[in-house]
Amino acid sequence: QVQLVESGGGLVQPGGSLRLSCAVSGRDVSLYLMGWYRQAPEKQRELVAGFISSSSTKYAESVKGRFTISRDVVSKTVSLQMNSLTPEDTAVYYCNAQHRTIGFSYWGQGTQVTVSS
């Protein structure tokens, strides 16, 4: 069992920045690849950024160069630094932990990010 708790969402003006954090706890967390997804109203949930191996990452085309995913093994947190935000980034952001071999996923409860003037 893995528990994920997101924090850091909120309201920000276009062009601003936010940093999301995901606290990871539970058994065998090293067996999971971490990522961030988002879901905007009436849209499907999509991958924003994620680890595809211990050291490699992938990003959605729409966020490349603006978002950065990182992790801190000591504090067991995964972060998403979001810069140059636009209204199109408005969504609920979810932390995800996907098992490296069997593909099973755990999800956090989500945190709302709203980009608006």
Contacts in CASP RR format, 6 or more apart in sequence:
PFRMAT RR
TARGET T0000
AUTHOR 0000-0000-0000
METHOD contacts of the structure
MODEL  1
QVQLVESGGGLVQPGGSLRLSCAVSGRDVSLYLMGWYRQAPEKQRELVAG
FISSSSTKYAESVKGRFTISRDVVSKTVSLQMNSLTPEDTAVYYCNAQHR
TIGFSYWGQGTQVTVSS
1 26 0 8 1.000
1 27 0 8 1.000
1 106 0 8 1.000
2 24 0 8 1.000
2 25 0 8 1.000
2 26 0 8 1.000
2 27 0 8 1.000
2 29 0 8 1.000
2 32 0 8 1.000
2 97 0 8 1.000
2 106 0 8 1.000
3 24 0 8 1.000
3 25 0 8 1.000
3 26 0 8 1.000
3 106 0 8 1.000
4 22 0 8 1.000
4 23 0 8 1.000
4 24 0 8 1.000
4 95 0 8 1.000
4 96 0 8 1.000
4 97 0 8 1.000
4 106 0 8 1.000
4 107 0 8 1.000
4 108 0 8 1.000
5 22 0 8 1.000
5 23 0 8 1.000
5 95 0 8 1.000
5 108 0 8 1.000
5 109 0 8 1.000
6 20 0 8 1.000
6 21 0 8 1.000
6 22 0 8 1.000
6 93 0 8 1.000
6 94 0 8 1.000
6 95 0 8 1.000
6 108 0 8 1.000
6 109 0 8 1.000
6 110 0 8 1.000
6 111 0 8 1.000
7 20 0 8 1.000
7 21 0 8 1.000
7 22 0 8 1.000
7 23 0 8 1.000
7 111 0 8 1.000
8 18 0 8 1.000
8 19 0 8 1.000
8 20 0 8 1.000
8 21 0 8 1.000
8 111 0 8 1.000
9 18 0 8 1.000
9 20 0 8 1.000
9 93 0 8 1.000
9 111 0 8 1.000
9 112 0 8 1.000
9 113 0 8 1.000
10 18 0 8 1.000
10 111 0 8 1.000
10 112 0 8 1.000
10 113 0 8 1.000
10 114 0 8 1.000
11 114 0 8 1.000
11 115 0 8 1.000
11 116 0 8 1.000
12 18 0 8 1.000
12 85 0 8 1.000
12 113 0 8 1.000
12 114 0 8 1.000
12 115 0 8 1.000
13 115 0 8 1.000
13 116 0 8 1.000
13 117 0 8 1.000
14 85 0 8 1.000
14 86 0 8 1.000
14 87 0 8 1.000
14 115 0 8 1.000
14 116 0 8 1.000
14 117 0 8 1.000
15 83 0 8 1.000
15 84 0 8 1.000
15 85 0 8 1.000
15 86 0 8 1.000
15 115 0 8 1.000
16 83 0 8 1.000
16 84 0 8 1.000
16 85 0 8 1.000
16 115 0 8 1.000
17 81 0 8 1.000
17 82 0 8 1.000
17 83 0 8 1.000
17 84 0 8 1.000
17 85 0 8 1.000
18 82 0 8 1.000
18 85 0 8 1.000
18 113 0 8 1.000
19 79 0 8 1.000
19 80 0 8 1.000
19 81 0 8 1.000
19 82 0 8 1.000
20 36 0 8 1.000
20 79 0 8 1.000
20 80 0 8 1.000
20 82 0 8 1.000
20 93 0 8 1.000
20 95 0 8 1.000
20 111 0 8 1.000
20 113 0 8 1.000
21 77 0 8 1.000
21 78 0 8 1.000
21 79 0 8 1.000
21 80 0 8 1.000
22 34 0 8 1.000
22 36 0 8 1.000
22 77 0 8 1.000
22 78 0 8 1.000
22 79 0 8 1.000
22 80 0 8 1.000
22 95 0 8 1.000
22 108 0 8 1.000
23 76 0 8 1.000
23 77 0 8 1.000
24 34 0 8 1.000
24 76 0 8 1.000
24 77 0 8 1.000
24 78 0 8 1.000
24 95 0 8 1.000
24 97 0 8 1.000
25 76 0 8 1.000
29 76 0 8 1.000
29 97 0 8 1.000
31 99 0 8 1.000
31 100 0 8 1.000
31 101 0 8 1.000
32 97 0 8 1.000
32 98 0 8 1.000
32 99 0 8 1.000
32 100 0 8 1.000
32 106 0 8 1.000
33 50 0 8 1.000
33 51 0 8 1.000
33 52 0 8 1.000
33 53 0 8 1.000
33 97 0 8 1.000
33 98 0 8 1.000
33 100 0 8 1.000
34 50 0 8 1.000
34 51 0 8 1.000
34 69 0 8 1.000
34 71 0 8 1.000
34 78 0 8 1.000
34 95 0 8 1.000
34 96 0 8 1.000
34 97 0 8 1.000
34 98 0 8 1.000
35 47 0 8 1.000
35 48 0 8 1.000
35 49 0 8 1.000
35 50 0 8 1.000
35 51 0 8 1.000
35 69 0 8 1.000
35 78 0 8 1.000
35 95 0 8 1.000
35 96 0 8 1.000
35 97 0 8 1.000
35 98 0 8 1.000
36 47 0 8 1.000
36 48 0 8 1.000
36 49 0 8 1.000
36 50 0 8 1.000
36 69 0 8 1.000
36 78 0 8 1.000
36 80 0 8 1.000
36 93 0 8 1.000
36 94 0 8 1.000
36 95 0 8 1.000
36 96 0 8 1.000
37 45 0 8 1.000
37 46 0 8 1.000
37 47 0 8 1.000
37 48 0 8 1.000
37 93 0 8 1.000
37 94 0 8 1.000
37 96 0 8 1.000
38 45 0 8 1.000
38 46 0 8 1.000
38 48 0 8 1.000
38 89 0 8 1.000
38 91 0 8 1.000
38 92 0 8 1.000
38 93 0 8 1.000
38 94 0 8 1.000
38 113 0 8 1.000
39 45 0 8 1.000
39 46 0 8 1.000
39 91 0 8 1.000
39 92 0 8 1.000
39 94 0 8 1.000
40 90 0 8 1.000
40 91 0 8 1.000
40 92 0 8 1.000
43 91 0 8 1.000
45 94 0 8 1.000
46 60 0 8 1.000
47 58 0 8 1.000
47 60 0 8 1.000
48 59 0 8 1.000
48 60 0 8 1.000
48 63 0 8 1.000
48 67 0 8 1.000
48 80 0 8 1.000
48 93 0 8 1.000
49 57 0 8 1.000
49 58 0 8 1.000
49 59 0 8 1.000
49 60 0 8 1.000
49 63 0 8 1.000
49 67 0 8 1.000
49 68 0 8 1.000
49 69 0 8 1.000
49 80 0 8 1.000
50 57 0 8 1.000
50 58 0 8 1.000
50 59 0 8 1.000
50 69 0 8 1.000
51 57 0 8 1.000
51 69 0 8 1.000
51 71 0 8 1.000
52 58 0 8 1.000
57 69 0 8 1.000
59 65 0 8 1.000
59 67 0 8 1.000
59 69 0 8 1.000
62 88 0 8 1.000
63 82 0 8 1.000
63 89 0 8 1.000
66 82 0 8 1.000
66 83 0 8 1.000
66 84 0 8 1.000
66 85 0 8 1.000
67 80 0 8 1.000
67 81 0 8 1.000
67 82 0 8 1.000
67 83 0 8 1.000
68 80 0 8 1.000
68 81 0 8 1.000
69 78 0 8 1.000
69 79 0 8 1.000
69 80 0 8 1.000
69 81 0 8 1.000
70 78 0 8 1.000
70 79 0 8 1.000
70 81 0 8 1.000
71 77 0 8 1.000
71 78 0 8 1.000
71 79 0 8 1.000
72 78 0 8 1.000
72 79 0 8 1.000
78 95 0 8 1.000
80 93 0 8 1.000
82 89 0 8 1.000
82 113 0 8 1.000
85 113 0 8 1.000
85 115 0 8 1.000
86 115 0 8 1.000
87 115 0 8 1.000
87 116 0 8 1.000
88 115 0 8 1.000
89 113 0 8 1.000
89 115 0 8 1.000
90 113 0 8 1.000
90 114 0 8 1.000
90 115 0 8 1.000
90 116 0 8 1.000
91 113 0 8 1.000
92 110 0 8 1.000
92 111 0 8 1.000
92 112 0 8 1.000
92 113 0 8 1.000
93 110 0 8 1.000
93 111 0 8 1.000
93 112 0 8 1.000
93 113 0 8 1.000
94 107 0 8 1.000
94 108 0 8 1.000
94 110 0 8 1.000
95 107 0 8 1.000
95 108 0 8 1.000
95 110 0 8 1.000
96 105 0 8 1.000
96 106 0 8 1.000
96 107 0 8 1.000
96 108 0 8 1.000
97 105 0 8 1.000
97 106 0 8 1.000
98 104 0 8 1.000
98 105 0 8 1.000
99 105 0 8 1.000
END
